[in-house]
Structures are given as structure tokens and as C-alpha cells.
Amino acid sequence: MSLSREHAAELSADTVVVAAGRPERAHDEAVNPPIVLSSTYYGTGALGDGDRGYGRYANPTWDPFEEALAQLEGAELPGLLYASGLAAVNSALSLIPAGGVLVMPSHSYAGSLVMAAELAAKGLFELRIVDIADTDAVKAQLAPDDGKAADMLWVESPTNPMLGIADVRALTHAAHAAGAVVVTDNTFSTPLVQQPLSLGSDVVLHSVTKYLAGHSDVVLGALVTSNPEIRAELLHQRTIHGGIAGPFEAWLALRGLRTLALRVERSQASAATLAERLKGHPRVEGIRFPGLPDDPGHERARKQMKGFGSILCIQVAGDAGRSAADAADELVKALRLWIPATSLGGVESLIERRRRHTAEPESVPENLVRMSVGIENVEDLWADLEQALGSLDA
Ligand SMILES: *Cc1c(COP(=O)(O)O)cnc(C)c1O
């Protein structure tokens, strides 16, 4: 590829998203990588480690995205692309030895929690659920006085959907002291806002579906690590579990990545503006956004993130005529520009009441609405919110 890892390390991340993963500079070579549609590759001799061999082992269309992700996360090895974020979660969980211990945030992505709980219920490992923002509580579960030390610490920060902020550096330090591998789900932040490897994590996870691809038209996941043994094990798991990316999706993800810096810059700025305005609204009885100076996670977020992301959550106030949960549902229905849909990280602003998902933990308030701020004009987004909030009083 034309951008080396050494050169990328000298460039700003907003340049790397544009320049990474392009083909070598040769006369008349295309400036974008091709989509390679082939389930097998020519070969005669014994298949070695670096060989492509078969379509489930490797596809040249994955390589530019995997290299770009490594350059953005500051990893020493190419990333690994998966069929979905959850396929990547599954591969990461496979690093836990049989009978081992996983420590996981109570407000992890719901699918990750369900998967971990089901695997634990089958007896594959022990699952300890923690409040990841409570550093001492997590430390106590990593190395309990009277129990087994943890084998893996799962980190999500900000958490989904409560937007709690973990002290990632302190936690990775404690986890390593206990002998645990640290996996950080960096989906909400993207490598432009937070670089977990530099904070001590061993593995970074992305639902590429969200910000990295960025257009709500692709489902993909990825893992990144600088540890050669871990990467070899993950690659093996991906190959035998078969949760691989389709070439067209991989190509779309790289195409989406080109504008990541512009999208993140815009949506973060809009989220900050909207959070400030929503905070004072009489129909908003609670708000979580780490960018607000009085948010409990603000100081930590300021230290370990470049910006505060573009997800915010509000709790909608009910009234004599309706419950707060009903008011939240009505708010979502009254919007004309915001799209009522799950997911996040796309160019379009999405909103949903989280507890409409039956898997959502009960510790998430019934009236909590998660908002993924897109790249539309912020005044249009605000006007729509204002009219929908106002309609609750009509
Ligand atoms: C969406 C999401 C996932 C799961 O990714 P899929 O691509 O939907 O499989 C994992 N973690 C977080 C934080 C997510 O938002």
C-alpha cells in the first residue's frame, strides 16, 4: 500500500483517513483499491501463513481497511475485519480460557452482554458484571481476595447507553497486574476521539457498522491489536468460525472512512450544542453527555478523549396524563427530521427509546432516549427537537 505505517505515524489522523489503504503509486494504477470477488486463489505448493489460499482465509479487499484501521489506532499489526461487530465480539471472547473469568461493564452493548451471559451460562467462563465507571469496584472484581483473578477485562467508554466514562488507563493497569487481557469496544469514540491501545488496552473492537462506515448501509466489525500471539489466535478464530466480511462491504467501509474526520468533527460540535440546549428544557428531566461540564464523566473524558463523541441521552419527563416512558415514545414519534431507528454513527441523526429493546437492562431508565447526532444542519436538528418536545404539551 502506498502509505506506510511509519509515514502515517507522522501524519494527523484526519489525513490518515484519506490517505491510508491506497494502492501503490504506479503509472495508471487506480487510486482506489479494487473489489476482489473470488472464493479461491491459484496455488500449488504447501500453504504457508501469509498465503491467501481460500476466500475464508483472506481477501485482498479486506487489506486496505485493515491497514487503515491499524494506522488510525496506532497498532503495529493490521486489524482484522469481521462480518459484524458481534462476530468480532465473539472472536475476542474466544481468547478467554475455558473456566476463566470475564469482567464486563453492566452497560456494555446489549448484544455483547447477551452473548457473554449465554456463554457463561453454558459454563465456558465466569462472568462478573461491574459498573465500569467505578474504578475501585472493577479492581475488586479483577483480583478478589477470595476468588479467581480475571482473565479478561471488557471496557466500554463511554458506555451504551448510559454514557458512563471508565478510567481506561487505571483499569488496564489493574487488569494487567491481575494477568487479564483488556479488550476495549471503541465503537462510540472512533480512533479519532480515543485510542485505547495508547491507554494500555490489548485489543480494540469496532462495530464498523457505526461511525467508521458511517452511512448506515453496511454491517461489519473489526479488531485491532499490536500483540502478535493475540492476533494469530483471533485470525485463527475468524477463519474457523467463518464470520468474515463480504468484499463489497469491506470496500464500502473504506469509502466511508474517507470522510470520518469531517463527520466526527461536525457531529461532535452539533451534539455539544444540542446538549447545552436540551439541558435547560422543562421536558428534559435528565441528560447524559460527557461534554457537559457538570456531567459525572466530564473530567475523565477530557483527559482520555479528543472531544466527547456525538451520542447523548435524555430522560423525558412525563405528566399527569402520561408516563415518562409514553412521553418518550411520543417525542420520538413527533419528530420529522430525526429518524426513529436503532443504531448510531451514521450521517443521519437517529433517535430511540432504548427500553423498547427487551434485552436492554432494567438499570436503563424507561424514559431514556438515545440520540446519535448526524451531520445535518444543527439548527434544523434543534428546531425539530423543539417542536417535538413542545408537542408533548399541546
Ligand atoms: C452496534 C454495536 C456493536 C455490535 O456491532 P454490530 O455491527 O451490530 O454487530 C458492538 N458494540 C457497540 C458499542 C455497538 O454500538
The ligand as an SDF file (V2000), in Angstrom:
LIG
                    3D

 15 15  0  0  0  0  0  0  0  0999 V2000
  -23.5160   -1.8810   17.2960 C   0  0  0  0  0  0  0  0  0  0  0  0
  -22.5080   -2.1630   18.3340 C   0  0  0  0  0  0  0  0  0  0  0  0
  -21.9210   -3.4270   18.4670 C   0  0  0  0  0  0  0  0  0  0  0  0
  -22.3190   -4.6050   17.6050 C   0  0  0  0  0  0  0  0  0  0  0  0
  -21.9760   -4.3900   16.2610 O   0  0  0  0  0  0  0  0  0  0  0  0
  -22.8200   -4.9880   15.0250 P   0  0  0  0  0  0  0  0  0  0  0  0
  -22.0640   -4.4360   13.8570 O   0  0  0  0  0  0  0  0  0  0  0  0
  -24.2110   -4.5020   15.1410 O   0  0  0  0  0  0  0  0  0  0  0  0
  -22.7400   -6.4700   15.1240 O   0  0  0  0  0  0  0  0  0  0  0  0
  -20.9650   -3.6000   19.4490 C   0  0  0  0  0  0  0  0  0  0  0  0
  -20.6140   -2.5970   20.2750 N   0  0  0  0  0  0  0  0  0  0  0  0
  -21.1670   -1.3700   20.1870 C   0  0  0  0  0  0  0  0  0  0  0  0
  -20.7550   -0.3060   21.1320 C   0  0  0  0  0  0  0  0  0  0  0  0
  -22.1270   -1.1110   19.2070 C   0  0  0  0  0  0  0  0  0  0  0  0
  -22.6820    0.1030   19.1330 O   0  0  0  0  0  0  0  0  0  0  0  0
  1  2  1  0
  2  3  1  0
  2 14  2  0
  3  4  1  0
  3 10  2  0
  4  5  1  0
  5  6  1  0
  6  7  2  0
  6  8  1  0
  6  9  1  0
 10 11  1  0
 11 12  2  0
 12 13  1  0
 12 14  1  0
 14 15  1  0
M  END
$$$$
